[in-house]
């Protein structure tokens, strides 16, 4: 198969194929390095799995939720303000359109503007502030609830991850212990001298090779499973964040929908008042 390694790889890395003490020592070295490598990779993955639950990460997650909620609230406030401004622009455009040629002099325009800013704009401004205040209050309550839910979910997930780390960490240490054992056997083989391998060392080499195969297989399998679990944890944390933010934005949307009829009513009343002012000025 395309992914099979050349035959000489096993020849140079399997202590059971060694014929001399030097060959035995040489073949044990890469085994020790391999055990160390897989153990370190497993430990690194454990650290990565734990990183999202550190205090700084937790603080950042909450602050990110608050920041996003603040941005959404600013957008709604801007839309509320824009609705009042657009109505003022419409009123002013209607006044100019309805005014005859003789009424378009500078004095008449200034008086129209003054009456508009005195009698109509304050009403719209007060309405905008009232709506914005109610939306902000509803948002604050939703944000507090969403934050608490988010923290609870993160805490539950953190407990599960901590249990998993405590379960897997001994395996990573097992790999380092095995590497130390292999290195010690390699050193012993070199110190024994040259020539054929004594039966005792031959048996130890074969036993160590079997232990290596079993341990590394477990570590590699655990590393692969842990990688998948780490991806699931990251997805869960992201999902918890998005759900919390959706809770806040849903509360905002419902609040705006509840307030919309009264808001539109005030805008319409303001426009009616503006038309009354125009009629008064036209008759004066």
C-alpha positions as CSV (number, residue, x, y, z in Angstrom):
1,X,0.0,0.0,0.0
2,X,1.1,3.6,-0.6
3,X,1.3,4.5,3.0
4,X,3.5,1.4,4.0
5,X,6.9,2.3,5.2
6,X,10.1,0.7,3.7
7,X,11.1,-2.6,5.2
8,X,14.4,-1.2,6.6
9,X,12.4,1.1,9.0
10,X,11.4,-1.9,11.1
11,X,14.8,-3.4,10.7
12,X,16.4,-0.3,12.3
13,X,13.8,0.4,15.0
14,X,12.8,-3.1,16.3
15,X,15.1,-4.2,19.1
16,X,13.9,-7.8,18.6
17,X,15.8,-7.9,15.3
18,X,19.0,-6.8,16.8
19,X,21.9,-9.3,16.5
20,X,24.5,-7.4,18.6
21,X,24.6,-5.3,21.8
22,X,25.3,-2.2,19.7
23,X,22.4,-2.9,17.4
24,X,20.1,-3.4,20.5
25,X,21.3,-0.1,22.0
26,X,20.8,1.7,18.7
27,X,17.3,0.4,18.2
28,X,16.2,1.3,21.6
29,X,17.0,5.0,21.2
30,X,14.3,5.9,18.7
31,X,11.7,3.9,20.8
32,X,12.5,6.1,23.8
33,X,12.3,9.2,21.7
34,X,9.0,8.1,20.2
35,X,7.5,7.4,23.6
36,X,8.6,10.9,24.8
37,X,7.1,12.5,21.7
38,X,3.7,10.9,21.9
39,X,3.6,11.6,25.7
40,X,4.4,15.3,25.1
41,X,1.8,15.6,22.4
42,X,-0.8,14.1,24.7
43,X,0.2,16.5,27.4
44,X,0.1,19.4,25.0
45,X,-3.4,18.4,23.9
46,X,-4.5,18.2,27.6
47,X,-3.2,21.7,28.1
48,X,-5.0,22.9,25.0
49,X,-8.2,21.2,26.3
50,X,-7.9,23.0,29.6
51,X,-7.0,26.5,28.2
52,X,-10.6,27.7,27.5
53,X,-11.4,27.2,31.2
54,X,-8.7,29.3,32.6
55,X,-9.8,32.5,34.4
56,X,-8.5,34.8,31.7
57,X,-10.5,32.9,29.0
58,X,-13.6,32.8,31.1
59,X,-13.4,36.6,31.7
60,X,-12.8,37.2,28.0
61,X,-15.8,35.1,27.1
62,X,-18.1,37.1,29.4
63,X,-16.7,40.4,28.2
64,X,-17.1,39.3,24.6
65,X,-20.8,38.6,25.3
66,X,-21.2,42.0,27.0
67,X,-19.5,43.8,24.1
68,X,-21.6,42.1,21.4
69,X,-24.8,42.9,23.4
70,X,-23.6,46.5,23.7
71,X,-23.0,46.8,20.0
72,X,-26.5,45.3,19.2
73,X,-28.1,47.8,21.7
74,X,-26.2,50.7,20.0
75,X,-27.6,49.5,16.6
76,X,-31.1,49.4,18.0
77,X,-30.7,52.8,19.6
78,X,-29.4,54.2,16.3
79,X,-32.5,52.8,14.5
80,X,-34.8,54.3,17.0
81,X,-33.1,57.7,16.6
82,X,-33.2,57.4,12.9
83,X,-36.9,56.8,12.9
84,X,-37.5,60.1,14.7
85,X,-35.0,61.9,12.4
86,X,-36.6,60.5,9.3
87,X,-40.0,61.7,10.5
88,X,-38.7,65.2,11.2
89,X,-37.2,65.2,7.7
90,X,-40.5,64.1,6.2
91,X,-42.4,66.8,8.2
92,X,-40.0,69.5,7.0
93,X,-40.1,68.3,3.4
94,X,-43.9,68.4,3.5
95,X,-43.9,71.9,4.9
96,X,-41.6,73.2,2.1
97,X,-43.8,71.4,-0.5
98,X,-47.0,72.8,0.9
99,X,-45.7,76.3,1.2
100,X,-46.5,78.7,-1.6
101,X,-43.9,80.8,-3.3
102,X,-44.6,83.8,-1.0
103,X,-44.1,81.7,2.1
104,X,-40.7,80.5,1.2
105,X,-38.9,83.6,2.3
106,X,-36.2,83.4,5.0
107,X,-38.3,84.7,7.8
108,X,-41.1,82.2,7.2
109,X,-38.5,79.3,7.0
110,X,-36.9,80.4,10.2
111,X,-40.2,80.5,12.0
112,X,-41.2,77.1,10.7
113,X,-37.9,75.7,11.9
114,X,-38.2,77.3,15.3
115,X,-41.7,76.0,15.9
116,X,-40.7,72.6,14.7
117,X,-37.7,72.4,17.1
118,X,-39.8,73.9,20.0
119,X,-43.1,72.0,19.7
120,X,-42.3,68.7,17.8
121,X,-38.7,67.7,18.2
122,X,-38.8,67.5,22.1
123,X,-41.7,65.1,21.9
124,X,-39.9,62.8,19.5
125,X,-36.7,63.1,21.5
126,X,-38.5,62.1,24.7
127,X,-40.1,59.2,23.0
128,X,-36.8,58.0,21.6
129,X,-35.2,58.2,25.0
130,X,-38.1,56.3,26.6
131,X,-37.9,53.5,24.1
132,X,-34.2,53.3,24.3
133,X,-34.4,53.2,28.1
134,X,-36.9,50.3,28.1
135,X,-34.9,48.4,25.5
136,X,-31.7,48.9,27.6
137,X,-33.4,47.7,30.7
138,X,-34.8,44.6,29.0
139,X,-31.4,44.0,27.5
140,X,-29.6,44.3,30.8
141,X,-31.9,41.7,32.4
142,X,-31.5,39.3,29.5
143,X,-27.8,39.8,29.5
144,X,-27.6,39.0,33.2
145,X,-29.6,35.8,32.7
146,X,-27.7,34.8,29.6
147,X,-24.4,35.4,31.4
148,X,-25.4,33.2,34.3
149,X,-26.6,30.4,32.0
150,X,-23.3,30.7,30.1
151,X,-21.2,30.5,33.3
152,X,-23.2,27.5,34.5
153,X,-22.7,25.6,31.3
154,X,-19.0,26.5,31.2
155,X,-18.7,25.3,34.8
156,X,-20.4,22.0,34.0
157,X,-18.2,21.5,30.9
158,X,-15.1,22.4,32.9
159,X,-15.9,19.7,35.5
160,X,-16.3,17.1,32.7
161,X,-13.0,18.2,31.1
162,X,-11.2,18.2,34.4
163,X,-12.3,14.6,35.1
164,X,-11.1,13.7,31.6
165,X,-7.7,15.3,32.1
166,X,-7.3,13.5,35.4
167,X,-8.1,10.2,33.7
168,X,-5.8,10.7,30.7
169,X,-2.8,12.4,32.4
170,X,-1.5,9.2,33.9
171,X,-1.2,7.7,30.4
172,X,1.0,10.6,29.3
173,X,3.2,10.0,32.4
174,X,3.3,6.3,31.6
175,X,4.8,7.1,28.2
176,X,7.6,9.1,29.9
177,X,8.2,6.3,32.4
178,X,8.5,3.9,29.6
179,X,10.9,6.1,27.8
180,X,13.1,6.3,30.9
181,X,13.0,2.5,31.1
182,X,14.0,2.1,27.5
183,X,16.8,4.6,27.8
184,X,18.1,2.7,30.8
185,X,18.1,-0.6,28.9
186,X,19.9,1.0,26.0
187,X,22.6,2.4,28.3
188,X,23.0,-1.0,29.9
189,X,23.4,-2.6,26.5
190,X,26.2,-0.2,25.6
191,X,27.9,-0.7,28.9
192,X,27.8,-4.5,28.6
193,X,30.2,-4.2,25.6
194,X,30.2,-5.6,22.1
195,X,29.2,-8.8,20.5
196,X,26.2,-11.1,20.7
197,X,23.3,-10.2,23.0
198,X,23.1,-12.1,26.3
199,X,19.9,-14.0,26.8
200,X,18.8,-11.8,29.7
201,X,19.1,-8.6,27.6
202,X,17.5,-10.3,24.6
203,X,14.5,-11.1,26.8
204,X,14.4,-7.6,28.3
205,X,14.6,-6.1,24.8
206,X,11.7,-8.2,23.5
207,X,9.7,-7.5,26.6
208,X,10.4,-3.8,26.3
209,X,9.4,-3.8,22.6
210,X,6.1,-5.4,23.5
211,X,5.5,-2.9,26.2
212,X,6.4,-0.1,23.8
213,X,4.0,-1.3,21.2
214,X,1.1,-1.6,23.6
215,X,1.8,1.7,25.4
216,X,2.3,3.7,22.2
217,X,-0.8,2.2,20.7
218,X,-2.8,3.3,23.7
219,X,-1.3,6.7,23.7
220,X,-1.8,7.3,20.0
221,X,-5.4,6.1,20.3
222,X,-6.0,8.3,23.3
223,X,-4.4,11.3,21.5
224,X,-6.7,10.8,18.5
225,X,-9.8,10.5,20.7
226,X,-8.7,13.4,22.8
227,X,-8.3,15.6,19.7
228,X,-11.8,14.8,18.7
229,X,-13.0,15.5,22.2
230,X,-11.1,18.8,22.2
231,X,-12.9,19.9,19.0
232,X,-16.2,19.0,20.5
233,X,-15.5,21.1,23.6
234,X,-14.5,24.1,21.5
235,X,-17.7,23.7,19.5
236,X,-19.8,23.4,22.7
237,X,-18.2,26.6,24.2
238,X,-18.8,28.5,21.0
239,X,-22.4,27.2,20.9
240,X,-22.9,28.3,24.5
241,X,-21.7,31.8,23.6
242,X,-23.9,32.0,20.5
243,X,-26.9,30.8,22.4
244,X,-26.3,33.3,25.1
245,X,-26.0,36.1,22.6
246,X,-29.2,34.9,20.8
247,X,-31.0,35.0,24.1
248,X,-30.1,38.7,24.5
249,X,-30.9,39.7,20.9
250,X,-34.2,37.9,21.1
251,X,-35.1,39.8,24.2
252,X,-34.2,43.0,22.4
253,X,-36.3,42.1,19.3
254,X,-39.3,41.2,21.4
255,X,-39.0,44.4,23.4
256,X,-38.8,46.5,20.2
257,X,-41.8,44.7,18.8
258,X,-43.8,45.4,22.0
259,X,-42.9,49.1,22.0
260,X,-43.3,49.6,18.2
261,X,-47.0,50.4,18.2
262,X,-46.8,53.1,20.8
263,X,-43.6,54.5,19.2
264,X,-45.3,54.7,15.8
265,X,-48.3,56.3,17.5
266,X,-46.2,59.0,19.0
267,X,-44.5,59.6,15.6
268,X,-47.9,60.0,13.9
269,X,-49.1,62.3,16.6
270,X,-46.0,64.4,16.3
271,X,-46.6,64.7,12.5
272,X,-50.2,65.7,13.1
273,X,-49.0,68.4,15.6
274,X,-46.6,69.6,13.0
275,X,-49.4,69.9,10.4
276,X,-51.4,71.9,13.0
277,X,-48.5,74.2,13.5
278,X,-48.2,74.7,9.7
279,X,-51.9,75.6,9.5
280,X,-51.5,78.1,12.3
281,X,-48.5,79.7,10.7
282,X,-50.2,79.9,7.3
283,X,-53.2,81.7,8.8
284,X,-51.2,84.2,10.8
